[in-house]
């Protein structure tokens, strides 16, 4: 019988989980996450490759994204930001059932001729909380 009494005393003196503390920590961490989401921004980007020839930056993108490129005016080329304007839509190409448009862009600064690289078109910033709300709709 002493064996059962010892086990009972061990069970009686086991530490208990403090649910109030866990709930308070959960509420505080949720509040911090919401405050961060309200202040941090998210920037959408479109990445493609381009070449700078004769004062024109030539890129090739999907045809569905051409309206997005036409309505924006900032891009990154070799880690520098440039303002751009669409000069012309050159020709279209079909690859694997997708239509690609070739665009000619004029940028505001001079770059070395025949320089190729990755072009990142910056589509716009928005708060993370607004982006999450759009996803939940």
Backbone torsions as a table, in degrees:
resi	resn	phi	psi	omega
1	UNK	NA	-26.1	179.0
2	UNK	-65.1	-31.2	-179.9
3	UNK	-63.1	-44.5	178.9
4	UNK	-67.2	-35.3	179.3
5	UNK	-66.7	-39.3	179.1
6	UNK	-65.4	-44.4	178.9
7	UNK	-64.1	-37.8	178.4
8	UNK	-65.1	-41.5	178.2
9	UNK	-64.6	-37.4	177.3
10	UNK	-65.5	-41.9	178.1
11	UNK	-65.5	-37.4	-178.2
12	UNK	-68.3	-30.1	-176.8
13	UNK	-101.2	13.2	175.5
14	UNK	-67.1	142.7	177.7
15	UNK	-69.6	144.3	-178.9
16	UNK	-101.6	152.3	177.7
17	UNK	-76.7	131.8	179.4
18	UNK	-92.9	97.3	-177.0
19	UNK	-69.9	-27.0	177.6
20	UNK	-65.0	-41.9	179.3
21	UNK	-65.9	-41.7	178.1
22	UNK	-63.2	-42.3	179.0
23	UNK	-65.1	-41.3	178.9
24	UNK	-64.8	-43.5	177.6
25	UNK	-63.3	-38.2	178.3
26	UNK	-65.4	-43.2	179.8
27	UNK	-66.2	-41.8	179.9
28	UNK	-65.6	-44.0	179.6
29	UNK	-66.2	-37.3	176.2
30	UNK	-64.3	-39.9	177.2
31	UNK	-63.2	-42.1	179.5
32	UNK	-65.2	-41.5	179.0
33	UNK	-63.9	-41.7	178.7
34	UNK	-65.4	-40.7	178.9
35	UNK	-65.7	-40.0	176.5
36	UNK	-64.1	-40.9	-179.8
37	UNK	-66.6	-27.7	178.9
38	UNK	-76.8	-23.5	-176.1
39	UNK	-104.2	-27.2	-179.0
40	UNK	-82.3	149.2	-179.1
41	UNK	-113.7	158.2	-179.9
42	UNK	-124.9	130.8	-178.8
43	UNK	-118.0	125.0	178.2
44	UNK	-81.5	143.5	-177.9
45	UNK	-135.7	148.8	174.1
46	UNK	-121.6	122.7	-175.3
47	UNK	-113.8	134.0	176.0
48	UNK	-152.5	178.7	178.7
49	UNK	-107.3	147.1	-179.3
50	UNK	-145.9	165.7	177.5
51	UNK	-134.4	138.9	-179.3
52	UNK	-99.2	112.9	-179.2
53	UNK	-132.6	131.5	173.9
54	UNK	51.3	42.1	177.4
55	UNK	78.8	11.6	-178.0
56	UNK	-131.2	133.8	175.1
57	UNK	-93.8	119.2	-177.3
58	UNK	-106.0	126.5	179.2
59	UNK	-129.1	165.0	178.3
60	UNK	-131.6	121.3	-178.6
61	UNK	-132.9	170.3	175.5
62	UNK	-67.8	148.5	-175.5
63	UNK	-65.3	-30.1	-179.6
64	UNK	-69.6	-22.2	-178.5
65	UNK	-93.5	-0.8	-176.2
66	UNK	-66.4	-33.2	177.5
67	UNK	-66.6	-36.7	179.0
68	UNK	-65.1	-42.9	179.4
69	UNK	-66.5	-38.0	-178.7
70	UNK	-67.1	-31.5	-175.7
71	UNK	-89.9	-4.3	179.7
72	UNK	-110.8	172.8	-177.5
73	UNK	-144.6	15.4	178.1
74	UNK	-124.5	138.9	174.8
75	UNK	-145.4	161.5	175.2
76	UNK	-115.7	129.7	177.4
77	UNK	-136.3	116.9	-174.8
78	UNK	55.8	50.1	174.8
79	UNK	61.7	17.9	174.4
80	UNK	-120.7	143.0	180.0
81	UNK	-88.3	138.4	178.7
82	UNK	-134.3	147.7	169.4
83	UNK	-89.7	143.5	-177.4
84	UNK	-137.4	163.4	171.5
85	UNK	-135.9	145.0	178.4
86	UNK	-76.8	120.3	-179.8
87	UNK	-84.5	-47.8	179.7
88	UNK	-163.5	157.1	170.4
89	UNK	-98.4	111.6	-170.5
90	UNK	-78.3	-76.1	179.5
91	UNK	-146.6	170.0	-176.4
92	UNK	-114.8	153.4	-177.7
93	UNK	-139.2	138.5	178.7
94	UNK	-106.7	119.5	179.0
95	UNK	-131.7	118.8	177.9
96	UNK	52.6	50.7	178.1
97	UNK	61.9	22.2	174.1
98	UNK	-123.5	141.7	-179.6
99	UNK	-98.7	126.0	178.3
100	UNK	-111.8	135.3	179.1
101	UNK	-106.0	138.9	175.0
102	UNK	-98.9	125.6	-177.1
103	UNK	-117.0	147.6	172.6
104	UNK	-112.2	123.8	-177.7
105	UNK	-117.1	139.4	171.2
106	UNK	-101.5	131.7	-179.1
107	UNK	-111.4	161.7	-170.7
108	UNK	-79.6	-14.1	179.7
109	UNK	-123.8	158.1	178.8
110	UNK	-82.4	143.5	177.0
111	UNK	-128.9	159.2	177.8
112	UNK	-59.6	142.1	-179.2
113	UNK	-69.1	146.3	-178.9
114	UNK	60.8	30.6	177.4
115	UNK	-91.2	126.6	-179.5
116	UNK	-111.5	152.7	178.8
117	UNK	177.8	-176.3	-179.3
118	UNK	-84.2	129.8	179.3
119	UNK	-109.8	125.0	177.6
120	UNK	-113.9	117.3	179.2
121	UNK	-94.3	122.4	-177.1
122	UNK	-88.0	118.2	-171.6
123	UNK	-91.0	-19.8	179.2
124	UNK	139.7	154.5	-178.9
125	UNK	-103.6	148.5	170.5
126	UNK	-150.5	156.7	-179.9
127	UNK	-68.3	147.5	-178.2
128	UNK	-63.8	-36.1	-179.3
129	UNK	-64.7	-36.8	177.2
130	UNK	-68.6	-37.9	177.8
131	UNK	-64.6	-40.6	178.2
132	UNK	-65.5	-41.5	179.1
133	UNK	-64.3	-38.9	176.2
134	UNK	-62.5	-38.8	179.0
135	UNK	-67.0	-32.6	-177.9
136	UNK	-79.8	-16.3	179.6
137	UNK	-73.6	NA	NA
